[in-house]
Amino acid sequence: MSTNPFHRAIYLTGPTAAGKTVVGVALARRLGAEIIALDSMTLYRGMDIGTAKPTLAERSEVPHHLIDVLDPWQSASVADYRGWALEALISIESRGKRALFVGGTALYLISLLRGLFEGPGADPALRRSLEEEAEQAGDAAMHARLERLDPATAARLHPHDRRRVIRAIEVITVTGQLLSTLQTEHAHPAPAEVPVFALELPRRALRERIDRRVLQMFEAGLAEEVRSLLSAPKPLAPVPAQAVGYREVIQMLEGDQALEETISRVQARTRQFAKRQMTWFRGLVEVCLWPVEPTQSAEVIADRLARHLGPSN
């Protein structure tokens, strides 16, 4: 019997635009579950359109947790998220409900299923030295350095995610071992009975859905949303500022590109992001790929999932 409380939950993941939100609401209704967002961007208040955040109607139909918990100038680690998720899980179970995690942030999913690799303690002097180097050389140079040292870790970190890039270099310097190797050695897959489903649309259908969704985001006011975020009392934190869609719109508002080019770039980057997500999910032994057709309704997909889970879930 697993002692990890997160192994008592159900997980619904998949790439962006696969339909997780609506299927999750439909599945939660069938299971009498409450939803915990498994998404690093929906944590932020004011980032609604570009994150495809569940609507107020969806949140009123089924209780949702870990949405709108941070201001966009704040930062949160994976450990922070895991702690908040544990609190939400315990609260849900105290009401006799089941927790259903819904979202596509692979690092969050892994931290819940397998635990969190803490790594060695911080070396303040080394950390200051690396931060000074980053200020002088720039984020791209630091990421390139990490790529030479630990290609696997560099591949999953955004070049502008300075904090995590520096931490990865720090771990290598302190331990003499690659962060990716240490994490692999630490990670033990969750028991096979933990239900983890990843919605999988045909590639062409997902591409079309992504392109259509991006257009709808701009029509719904994505540029205005970003303009409002930029006028906030404090500047955006690095992670939300680099989020898919937000970075491109920021560049547009700064005068670097036209609207049509911005839409095209957001579509392309979103497709690349979805491809990386599926690579992650296919590489996790816990994940059960759940093929769906674009013509299937959320209700039909949720019915299939509920039947597969059976009465014990």
C-alpha positions in Angstrom: 0.0 0.0 0.0 1.5 3.3 -1.1 2.0 6.0 1.6 2.0 8.8 -0.9 -1.4 10.6 -0.4 -1.3 11.8 -4.1 -1.6 8.2 -5.1 -5.2 8.3 -3.9 -6.1 10.9 -6.6 -7.2 10.6 -10.2 -5.2 12.4 -12.9 -6.4 13.8 -16.3 -3.7 15.3 -18.4 -2.7 15.8 -22.0 -1.4 18.5 -24.3 -2.8 22.0 -24.5 -6.1 22.2 -26.4 -6.9 18.5 -26.0 -10.1 19.2 -24.1 -8.9 18.5 -20.5 -10.9 21.2 -18.9 -14.3 20.3 -20.2 -13.7 16.6 -19.9 -12.5 17.1 -16.4 -15.6 18.9 -15.3 -17.8 16.2 -16.9 -15.7 13.4 -15.2 -15.8 15.1 -11.8 -19.6 15.3 -12.0 -19.7 11.5 -12.6 -17.3 10.7 -9.8 -18.5 13.2 -7.3 -15.0 14.7 -7.3 -13.4 18.1 -6.9 -10.8 19.4 -9.3 -7.3 20.5 -8.5 -5.6 22.4 -11.3 -2.4 20.8 -12.5 -1.2 23.9 -14.3 1.6 26.3 -13.6 0.0 29.2 -15.3 -3.6 29.2 -14.1 -2.1 29.8 -10.6 -1.9 33.5 -11.7 -4.6 36.0 -11.2 -5.4 38.1 -14.3 -4.0 35.5 -16.7 -7.3 34.2 -17.9 -7.6 34.2 -21.6 -4.1 33.1 -22.5 -4.1 30.2 -20.1 -7.6 29.0 -21.2 -8.5 29.0 -17.5 -11.8 27.2 -16.6 -14.7 29.6 -16.9 -16.7 30.8 -13.9 -19.6 28.6 -15.0 -17.3 25.5 -15.0 -15.9 26.5 -11.6 -19.4 26.9 -10.2 -20.5 23.5 -11.5 -17.6 21.7 -9.9 -15.3 23.1 -7.2 -11.9 23.9 -8.5 -8.7 24.5 -6.4 -5.3 26.1 -7.1 -6.6 28.7 -9.5 -5.9 32.4 -9.0 -3.7 31.9 -6.0 -0.8 34.2 -7.1 -0.3 37.7 -8.4 1.5 37.8 -11.7 4.6 39.3 -10.1 5.0 36.5 -7.7 6.9 33.2 -8.2 6.2 29.7 -7.1 8.4 26.6 -7.1 7.3 23.0 -7.8 7.7 22.4 -4.0 5.3 25.3 -3.3 2.7 23.8 -5.7 3.1 20.3 -4.2 2.5 21.8 -0.7 -0.7 23.6 -1.8 -1.9 20.5 -3.7 -1.5 18.4 -0.5 -3.6 20.9 1.5 -6.3 20.9 -1.2 -6.2 17.1 -1.4 -6.7 16.7 2.3 -9.4 19.2 2.4 -11.3 17.5 -0.4 -11.0 14.1 1.2 -12.2 15.5 4.5 -15.5 16.2 2.7 -15.7 12.6 1.5 -14.9 13.6 -2.0 -12.2 12.3 -4.5 -9.5 14.6 -5.8 -9.2 14.9 -9.6 -6.1 16.6 -10.9 -6.6 18.2 -14.3 -3.9 20.0 -16.3 -0.9 19.6 -18.4 2.2 20.7 -16.4 4.4 17.6 -16.6 6.8 18.7 -13.8 3.9 19.1 -11.4 2.5 15.7 -12.4 5.8 14.0 -11.8 6.3 15.7 -8.4 2.9 14.4 -7.3 3.3 10.9 -8.6 7.0 10.3 -7.7 7.9 12.8 -5.0 10.1 15.8 -5.2 13.9 15.7 -5.7 15.3 18.3 -3.3 18.9 18.1 -4.3 21.8 19.4 -2.2 21.5 22.5 -0.1 22.2 25.9 -1.6 25.7 27.2 -1.7 25.2 31.0 -1.1 28.6 32.0 -2.5 28.3 29.9 -5.6 24.7 31.0 -6.1 25.8 34.7 -6.0 28.6 34.1 -8.4 26.3 32.4 -10.9 23.7 35.1 -10.6 26.3 37.7 -11.2 27.5 35.8 -14.2 23.9 35.6 -15.5 23.6 39.4 -15.2 26.7 39.9 -17.2 26.5 37.1 -19.8 22.7 36.9 -20.1 20.2 34.1 -19.9 21.0 32.6 -23.3 24.7 32.2 -22.4 23.8 30.5 -19.1 21.4 28.1 -20.8 24.0 27.3 -23.4 26.5 26.5 -20.6 23.9 24.2 -19.0 23.3 22.6 -22.4 27.0 21.7 -22.6 27.0 20.3 -19.0 23.6 18.6 -18.9 21.7 18.5 -22.2 18.7 16.6 -20.8 18.0 19.2 -18.1 18.6 22.1 -20.5 16.1 20.6 -22.9 13.3 20.8 -20.4 14.2 24.3 -19.0 13.2 27.5 -20.9 16.3 29.6 -21.7 14.9 32.5 -19.7 14.1 30.4 -16.6 17.2 31.8 -15.0 16.4 30.5 -11.5 16.2 26.9 -12.5 19.1 27.1 -15.0 21.3 28.5 -12.2 20.1 25.8 -9.8 20.9 23.0 -12.3 24.5 24.4 -12.8 24.8 24.7 -9.0 23.9 21.1 -8.4 26.4 19.9 -11.0 29.1 22.1 -9.4 28.4 21.0 -5.9 27.8 17.3 -6.5 29.8 16.6 -9.6 26.7 14.8 -10.9 24.1 15.9 -13.5 20.7 17.0 -12.2 19.0 14.9 -14.7 20.9 11.8 -13.5 20.1 12.5 -9.8 16.4 13.1 -10.6 16.3 9.8 -12.6 17.9 7.9 -9.7 15.5 9.5 -7.2 12.3 8.9 -9.2 10.4 5.7 -8.6 7.2 5.3 -10.7 3.9 5.4 -8.9 2.0 2.1 -8.4 0.3 0.8 -11.5 -3.1 1.2 -10.0 -2.9 5.0 -9.8 -5.2 6.2 -12.5 -3.4 8.7 -14.8 -5.0 9.4 -18.2 -3.6 11.6 -21.0 -6.0 12.6 -23.7 -4.5 12.0 -27.1 -6.1 13.6 -30.2 -4.9 12.8 -33.7 -2.0 15.1 -34.6 -3.8 17.0 -37.4 -6.9 17.5 -35.3 -4.8 18.9 -32.4 -3.0 21.2 -34.7 -6.2 22.6 -36.1 -7.7 22.9 -32.6 -4.6 24.8 -31.4 -4.7 27.2 -34.3 -8.4 27.9 -33.8 -8.0 28.4 -30.1 -5.3 30.9 -30.5 -7.5 32.9 -32.9 -10.3 32.8 -30.3 -7.9 34.0 -27.6 -7.0 37.1 -29.6 -10.7 37.7 -30.4 -11.5 37.4 -26.7 -9.0 40.2 -25.9 -5.7 38.5 -25.2 -3.8 41.7 -26.2 -5.9 43.8 -23.8 -5.3 41.2 -21.0 -1.5 41.5 -21.5 -1.7 45.3 -21.6 -3.5 45.2 -18.3 -0.8 42.9 -16.8 1.9 45.2 -18.0 0.2 48.2 -16.3 0.1 46.4 -12.9 1.9 48.0 -9.9 4.8 45.5 -10.2 6.5 43.9 -13.3 5.6 40.4 -14.3 7.6 37.6 -12.8 9.9 35.9 -15.3 7.9 32.6 -15.6 4.5 34.2 -16.5 6.2 36.8 -18.7 7.6 33.9 -20.8 4.4 31.9 -20.9 3.2 30.8 -24.3 1.2 33.6 -25.9 2.1 36.2 -23.3 5.7 36.6 -24.4 4.7 37.1 -28.0 2.0 39.7 -27.2 4.5 41.6 -25.0 6.8 41.8 -28.0 4.0 43.0 -30.1 3.0 45.7 -27.7 6.6 46.8 -27.5 6.4 47.4 -31.3 8.5 44.5 -32.4 5.9 42.8 -34.7 2.5 43.0 -36.3 -0.7 41.4 -35.1 -0.8 38.8 -37.9 2.8 37.8 -37.2 2.1 37.6 -33.5 -0.9 35.2 -34.0 1.2 33.0 -36.3 4.1 32.9 -33.8 1.7 32.0 -30.9 0.2 29.2 -32.9 3.6 27.8 -33.8 4.9 28.0 -30.3 1.8 26.4 -28.9 2.1 23.5 -31.3 5.7 23.1 -30.3 4.7 23.2 -26.6 2.0 20.5 -27.2 4.5 18.3 -28.9 6.9 18.6 -25.9 4.0 17.8 -23.5 3.2 14.6 -25.4 6.8 13.5 -25.4 6.8 13.9 -21.6 3.6 11.9 -21.2 4.6 9.1 -23.5 7.8 8.8 -21.4 6.0 8.3 -18.1 5.2 4.7 -17.4 2.3 5.8 -15.1 0.4 7.5 -18.0 -2.3 5.7 -19.8 -2.7 7.4 -23.2 -6.4 7.8 -23.9 -7.1 8.3 -27.6 -10.1 10.6 -28.4 -11.6 11.8 -31.6 -12.3 15.5 -32.3 -16.0 14.7 -32.9 -16.4 13.1 -29.5 -18.1 15.2 -26.9 -16.7 15.8 -23.4 -19.7 13.9 -22.0 -18.9 10.8 -24.2 -15.2 10.9 -23.3 -16.0 11.3 -19.6 -18.5 8.3 -19.8 -15.7 6.1 -21.2 -13.3 7.2 -18.5 -15.8 6.7 -15.7 -16.6 3.2 -16.9 -12.9 2.4 -17.1 -12.4 3.6 -13.6 -15.3 1.5 -12.3 -17.3 1.8 -9.1 -14.3 1.5 -6.8 -13.1 4.9 -8.0 
